[in-house]
């Protein structure tokens, strides 16, 4: 949904301006963060056990239970928290209602998404994403043409979440219909989700807190500009997000090796760097110049955020691999460092240097996260120079970089083939 989010933000910026765009971005971010907190580690737990045992009914039931609990909690907490938090009260009553009803379905979408990825149903995930994205963009167009309140665009986002969660549930129930409910598996999954809760929560917090801090410290319009830039650069994580679930499934299924930084990491680093260069110095400036003020003054911010995506991509793959190797307690250390740096430095950087200061903090935070995660990988180099040398692409990596585009599976199978018989 990253492309859909970018197109939606672009439409908001073009038609309504940074203020309304900021409100939409804040609402989406609050929805995501609240849903991750309430989902716990069920997303990763589902991926872990689905990769080993398939899409069992017990995993689907666990996800439904967690989402129902989240929906009940949201119905109580959102109305109580809304008047107390200025960042929320500025959004208006429409956003309050939509947030209250959308957290449960978002939790279901997230947890079932982990199950789908772990079971290897990437085709169904792609088709569902394409259908729900079309629905959301259609609603954006209708709202724009009818001069309806821009808050209705968030309603379109909520509708797409409902549709995606329902589609995932239908697919998984059909595939797991023949399997009896396994209470032991349900308990094991819940127990594992508690173990990985810090990993999943901190991963998302490290990537989303900066926007909420910008909205709180600077302004809603600044949050709108920052959200568009973040969404532009978030597309650079496509390669890492393609590799991470497949690598996770392969490692969790027992196809492990101790070669540290190997082909997947080099391909992720190379393609992310190429994409970041094109975005920072070619595509991004053209888009921002077309939007005009205040977006055209944020060129340096875009460059810094593009730079931050390189360590973020590496950290994404490394933390998922550590979790798949059965060491989730180690995997979240890098994310914790990123959260501490973000929360500790963004308030000062934002007040002194504005959005550019926030982007520089992101470079530092994601860099620290990647350094810690890589250091914990079995067989990884112990020095900075060794890590840099290990990430330099080889000529033999070219064919793997082509295989990664459909979703990462062929890349991982090729890179792990050498070690599968060990």
C-alpha positions, 0 to 999 in steps of 0.5 A: 500500500506504499504507492497508494499512500504516496498517491493519496498524499500527493492528491491531498497536497495538490488539491487541499494543501499541506494542512489537510494532508498533515491531518490525514498523515497524522491519523494514518500514523496514529492508526498504525502505531495504535494497531501495532501496540495492540497487535503485540507480536502476533504478526511475527508469531504468525509468520514464524509458525505459518512458515513451519506448519502452514496456515492452520486454523489456530493461527487464524483464530488467534488473529481474530481474537486479538483483533476483537480485543483491540476493537473493544479497547479502541472503542473505550480508549479513543474517546477518552484519549482524544480530548487529552491529546492536542495532536488528536483534537486538531484532527476533528470529530470525523477522524475520532469516529473513524479511528475508533472503528478502524483499529480492530480491522487494522489489527486483523489485517496486520496479523493475518498479513504476517500469516499470509507472508509466512505461508508464502501466499505472496500472489494472494497478498499482491492481488488483495493489495491491488484491489484494495488500493484501487478502492482507496484511490477511487474514493480519493477521486470521488471525494476530490470531484464532489468537493467532499471534506478531505477527512472522507479520504481517511474514510476511504483508507479505513474502507480499504483496511476492512476490505483487505482484512476480510479478503485475507480472512476468507483466503486463510479460512478456506486454506485452513478449513481442513485443519482442526483447531490445535490448542497447543499451537494457539498457545505456542503462537501466543507465547512466541508473540509475547517474546517478539512483542518488543521487536515488532512494536519498536520496529514500527515505533522507530519508523513512525514516531518522527512524524508524530513528533514533528506534528507535536513540535512544529505544525500540522502543515510541517507534518504534511510536508514531512509525511509526503517526503517520508512516503516518497522515500518509503518506497525505497524499502520495497526491496528490503520488505520483499526480502525480509519475509522470505528470508524470515520464512527460509531461516525459520524453516531451518534453512540457516547458514552462518555467512552473515552478510551474504547475497540478500544484503548486498542486493538490498544495499545496491538497489536501495542506493541506486533508488535513493540516488535517483529519487534524491537528485532526479525524481524528487526535485521535479515532484516537489517543484511541481507542488510549489511552496512549502514543498519546494523548500524541502529538497535537502530534507528529501536527500537526508531521508533518502540517505537514511533509507540505506541503513533502514533497509539493511536493519529491516532484513537483519532484524527479521533474520535474527527473529527467524533464527530464534533470537527475537530478544536480540533482534529488537536491540537495534530498534530500541536504539533507534527509538531512544535516539529519535525521542531524545534528539528530534525535539531539539533538532526540530526546534533548531533546524526544522525538518532538516534536523529531524531527517538528520536524526533519522540518518543517525537513528537508522544507522545505529539500528543497522549497526547493532543488528548487523553486529549480532548476525552470526558470521558478520564482520566485526569492524565497520570496514568489514561490513562496508566491504561485505556490502559491496556488490559482486558481479555474480549478484546481478542475476539475483538483483533481477530475481528480487523484483517479483517478490524476493522468493527466487532470490532467497532460494538461489542464495540459500541453495548452496547451504541447504544440504548442510 
